[in-house]
Amino acid sequence: MLVGKKILVFDIETSQMLVKVWQLRGNDYIDPGRIVNDWFVICWAAKWFDDDKMETGVLTSEEAKNRNDKRIVKKIWNLFDEADIVIAHNGDRFDIAKLKARFLKHDLKLPSPYKSVDTLKVARREFRLTSNKLDYICGFTGLTKKIETGGISLWDDSEAGDKKALKKMDEYCQNDVRILENMYIKLRPYIKNHPNIGLIDGNKIACPNCGSLNVNKRGFNTNRVSKSQRWQCLDCGSWHSSPLKENSQIR
């Protein structure tokens, strides 16, 4: 159990844009003036890491018809304002950036500072997987996968305010958060730049990736001018090092 920190695992689903174009081919650039209806957030799901409770925000039928996501965006803003770390798959380029755009739209100020862990970046940097999609990685590692959506019609129906579609979209998003949390646990030992959980808790010996004190000394890291103690976490499996004091007797 992680104590003393707030780690938010989340996912969002957004609508399509409606634009006017002259033809189907050759539309690499569409002037913003051709946008009839801009995108909005249909729903989001989030949970605090190591907590079973799922938080959700999904539009009502009327909100979807009016493309009004202010209520649910304000709700996830409050969670971001509490979080020390946020975790999403392609979060830096999509989920976080999209939410920040809606924060700006609805005149919500910046939430309190947080660190992000983007599991897509981890997958691309550390492995040569056949696909870096969330569903593929979960299947590849033996985890539960995404649930079927039935295709793009789910988005069409949700945007039109269909109550059954909105309910299904909410369930789909919640499942994505659950499988993302499990995948994050699998990838965590490989995240070299993970925000230092030990420092958040004020414990320099704790595992930086998971905060566990169940760590074991496993040799040293050395370079031309310095030497540091090497540790392995016996819970998540990640490695880290700590500086040695001068004349230290650590072995």
C-alpha positions as CSV (number, residue, x, y, z in Angstrom):
1,M,0.0,0.0,0.0
2,L,1.3,3.4,-0.9
3,V,1.1,5.9,1.9
4,G,1.5,9.6,1.9
5,K,1.0,10.2,-1.8
6,K,-1.9,10.5,-4.3
7,I,-1.4,8.6,-7.5
8,L,-4.3,9.0,-10.0
9,V,-4.8,6.5,-12.8
10,F,-7.2,7.8,-15.4
11,D,-8.6,7.7,-18.9
12,I,-10.9,10.0,-21.0
13,E,-13.1,9.5,-24.0
14,T,-13.7,12.5,-26.3
15,S,-16.1,13.2,-29.1
16,Q,-15.4,13.6,-32.8
17,M,-15.4,17.0,-34.5
18,L,-17.9,17.9,-37.2
19,V,-16.3,19.8,-40.1
20,K,-17.3,20.8,-43.6
21,V,-15.0,19.7,-46.4
22,W,-15.1,19.8,-50.2
23,Q,-13.7,16.3,-50.8
24,L,-12.6,13.2,-48.9
25,R,-9.0,13.2,-50.3
26,G,-6.4,15.9,-50.0
27,N,-7.6,17.3,-46.7
28,D,-4.3,17.3,-44.8
29,Y,-5.1,20.7,-43.5
30,I,-8.7,21.9,-42.7
31,D,-9.1,25.6,-41.9
32,P,-10.6,26.0,-38.3
33,G,-13.3,28.1,-39.9
34,R,-14.7,24.8,-41.4
35,I,-15.4,23.4,-37.9
36,V,-19.1,23.1,-37.3
37,N,-18.9,21.4,-33.9
38,D,-15.7,21.1,-31.9
39,W,-14.8,18.1,-29.8
40,F,-15.7,17.7,-26.1
41,V,-15.2,15.2,-23.3
42,I,-17.8,12.5,-23.3
43,C,-16.7,10.7,-20.1
44,W,-13.7,10.0,-17.9
45,A,-12.8,7.4,-15.3
46,A,-10.2,7.5,-12.6
47,K,-9.1,5.8,-9.4
48,W,-6.4,6.3,-6.8
49,F,-3.7,3.7,-7.1
50,D,-4.2,0.9,-4.5
51,D,-7.8,2.0,-3.9
52,D,-10.8,-0.1,-5.3
53,K,-13.1,2.9,-5.6
54,M,-13.7,4.1,-9.1
55,E,-14.4,7.8,-9.8
56,T,-16.3,8.6,-13.0
57,G,-17.7,11.5,-14.9
58,V,-20.1,10.9,-17.8
59,L,-22.4,13.4,-19.6
60,T,-26.1,13.2,-19.3
61,S,-28.2,12.9,-22.4
62,E,-28.9,16.6,-22.5
63,E,-25.3,17.6,-21.8
64,A,-24.1,15.4,-24.7
65,K,-26.7,16.9,-27.1
66,N,-25.5,20.4,-26.0
67,R,-21.9,19.4,-26.1
68,N,-21.5,20.7,-22.6
69,D,-18.8,18.9,-20.6
70,K,-18.2,21.6,-18.0
71,R,-19.6,19.7,-15.1
72,I,-17.5,16.6,-15.6
73,V,-14.4,18.5,-16.5
74,K,-14.7,20.5,-13.2
75,K,-15.0,17.1,-11.3
76,I,-11.8,15.7,-12.8
77,W,-10.0,19.0,-12.3
78,N,-10.6,18.5,-8.5
79,L,-8.9,15.1,-8.7
80,F,-5.9,16.6,-10.6
81,D,-5.7,19.3,-7.9
82,E,-5.3,16.5,-5.3
83,A,-2.8,14.3,-7.2
84,D,0.9,14.1,-6.7
85,I,1.3,11.8,-9.8
86,V,-1.1,11.1,-12.7
87,I,-0.9,8.0,-14.9
88,A,-2.3,7.6,-18.4
89,H,-1.5,5.7,-21.6
90,N,-0.5,8.4,-24.1
91,G,-1.4,10.9,-21.4
92,D,1.2,13.6,-22.1
93,R,0.2,14.0,-25.7
94,F,-3.5,13.2,-25.4
95,D,-5.4,12.7,-22.1
96,I,-3.6,15.4,-20.1
97,A,-3.3,17.8,-23.0
98,K,-6.9,17.4,-23.9
99,L,-8.1,18.0,-20.3
100,K,-5.9,21.1,-20.0
101,A,-7.6,22.4,-23.1
102,R,-11.0,22.0,-21.5
103,F,-9.7,23.5,-18.2
104,L,-8.7,26.5,-20.4
105,K,-12.1,26.5,-22.1
106,H,-14.0,26.5,-18.9
107,D,-11.8,29.1,-17.2
108,L,-10.4,26.6,-14.6
109,K,-7.1,27.6,-13.3
110,L,-4.1,25.3,-13.3
111,P,-4.5,22.5,-10.7
112,S,-1.7,22.1,-8.1
113,P,1.6,20.7,-9.6
114,Y,1.8,17.0,-10.3
115,K,4.1,14.6,-12.1
116,S,3.0,12.4,-15.0
117,V,3.8,8.8,-15.9
118,D,3.0,8.1,-19.5
119,T,3.0,4.4,-20.0
120,L,3.0,4.7,-23.8
121,K,6.4,6.5,-23.5
122,V,7.7,3.8,-21.3
123,A,6.7,1.1,-23.7
124,R,8.3,2.9,-26.7
125,R,11.5,3.6,-24.8
126,E,12.1,0.3,-23.1
127,F,10.8,-2.4,-25.4
128,R,10.5,-3.4,-29.1
129,L,6.9,-4.5,-28.9
130,T,4.8,-5.4,-32.0
131,S,2.3,-2.7,-30.9
132,N,2.4,-0.1,-28.1
133,K,-1.4,0.1,-27.8
134,L,-2.8,-0.5,-24.3
135,D,-4.9,-3.5,-25.5
136,Y,-2.0,-5.2,-27.1
137,I,0.4,-4.8,-24.2
138,C,-2.2,-6.1,-21.8
139,G,-2.8,-9.2,-23.9
140,F,1.0,-9.6,-24.5
141,T,1.7,-9.6,-20.8
142,G,-1.3,-11.9,-19.9
143,L,-3.5,-9.2,-18.4
144,T,-7.2,-8.5,-18.9
145,K,-7.8,-6.6,-22.2
146,K,-10.2,-3.9,-23.3
147,I,-13.9,-4.6,-23.7
148,E,-15.5,-4.4,-27.2
149,T,-17.1,-1.1,-28.1
150,G,-19.0,-2.2,-31.2
151,G,-17.2,0.4,-33.3
152,I,-17.4,4.1,-34.1
153,S,-21.2,4.0,-33.8
154,L,-20.8,4.1,-30.0
155,W,-19.2,7.5,-30.3
156,D,-21.9,8.6,-32.8
157,D,-24.7,7.5,-30.4
158,S,-23.0,9.0,-27.3
159,E,-22.6,12.3,-29.0
160,A,-26.3,12.2,-29.9
161,G,-27.2,11.7,-26.2
162,D,-28.3,8.1,-26.4
163,K,-28.5,6.9,-22.8
164,K,-27.5,3.3,-23.4
165,A,-24.5,4.4,-25.5
166,L,-23.4,6.8,-22.7
167,K,-23.7,4.0,-20.2
168,K,-21.6,1.7,-22.3
169,M,-19.0,4.3,-22.9
170,D,-18.7,4.9,-19.2
171,E,-18.2,1.1,-18.6
172,Y,-15.6,1.0,-21.4
173,C,-13.7,3.9,-19.9
174,Q,-13.8,2.3,-16.4
175,N,-12.4,-0.9,-17.7
176,D,-9.5,0.9,-19.5
177,V,-8.5,2.4,-16.1
178,R,-8.5,-1.0,-14.4
179,I,-6.4,-2.6,-17.1
180,L,-4.1,0.5,-17.2
181,E,-3.4,0.2,-13.5
182,N,-2.4,-3.5,-13.9
183,M,-0.2,-2.7,-16.9
184,Y,1.5,0.2,-15.0
185,I,2.4,-2.3,-12.2
186,K,3.9,-4.6,-14.8
187,L,5.9,-1.7,-16.4
188,R,6.9,0.0,-13.2
189,P,10.3,-1.7,-12.7
190,Y,11.3,-0.4,-16.1
191,I,10.4,3.2,-15.5
192,K,13.8,4.8,-15.0
193,N,12.4,8.4,-14.6
194,H,9.6,7.5,-12.3
195,P,8.7,10.3,-9.9
196,N,10.6,9.4,-6.7
197,I,8.0,8.0,-4.3
198,G,10.6,7.8,-1.5
199,L,11.2,11.5,-1.6
200,I,7.5,12.2,-1.6
201,D,7.3,10.1,1.6
202,G,10.6,11.6,2.9
203,N,12.4,8.3,3.0
204,K,15.7,8.2,1.0
205,I,16.1,4.4,1.3
206,A,12.6,3.6,0.0
207,C,12.1,2.3,-3.6
208,P,11.7,5.4,-5.8
209,N,9.2,3.6,-8.0
210,C,6.8,2.0,-5.5
211,G,7.8,3.4,-2.1
212,S,8.5,0.0,-0.6
213,L,11.0,-0.3,2.3
214,N,11.5,-3.9,1.3
215,V,14.8,-3.2,-0.5
216,N,18.0,-5.2,-0.6
217,K,21.6,-4.0,-1.1
218,R,22.9,-5.5,-4.4
219,G,26.4,-4.3,-5.1
220,F,27.6,-0.9,-6.2
221,N,27.5,1.5,-9.2
222,T,30.8,3.1,-9.9
223,N,32.3,5.6,-12.4
224,R,35.6,7.5,-12.6
225,V,34.9,9.8,-9.7
226,S,32.2,8.3,-7.5
227,K,30.7,5.1,-6.0
228,S,27.0,4.5,-5.0
229,Q,25.2,1.8,-3.2
230,R,22.9,-0.2,-5.5
231,W,19.5,-1.5,-4.3
232,Q,16.8,-3.8,-5.6
233,C,13.2,-3.5,-4.5
234,L,12.0,-6.9,-3.5
235,D,8.3,-5.9,-4.1
236,C,8.2,-4.3,-7.6
237,G,11.6,-5.5,-8.8
238,S,13.1,-2.1,-9.8
239,W,16.7,-1.0,-9.1
240,H,18.0,2.3,-7.7
241,S,21.1,3.7,-6.1
242,S,22.0,6.0,-3.2
243,P,25.2,7.9,-2.6
244,L,27.7,6.6,-0.2
245,K,29.0,8.8,2.6
246,E,32.8,9.2,2.7
247,N,34.4,6.3,4.6
248,S,31.1,4.5,4.6
249,Q,31.3,0.9,5.8
250,I,28.3,-0.2,3.7
251,R,28.9,-3.5,1.9
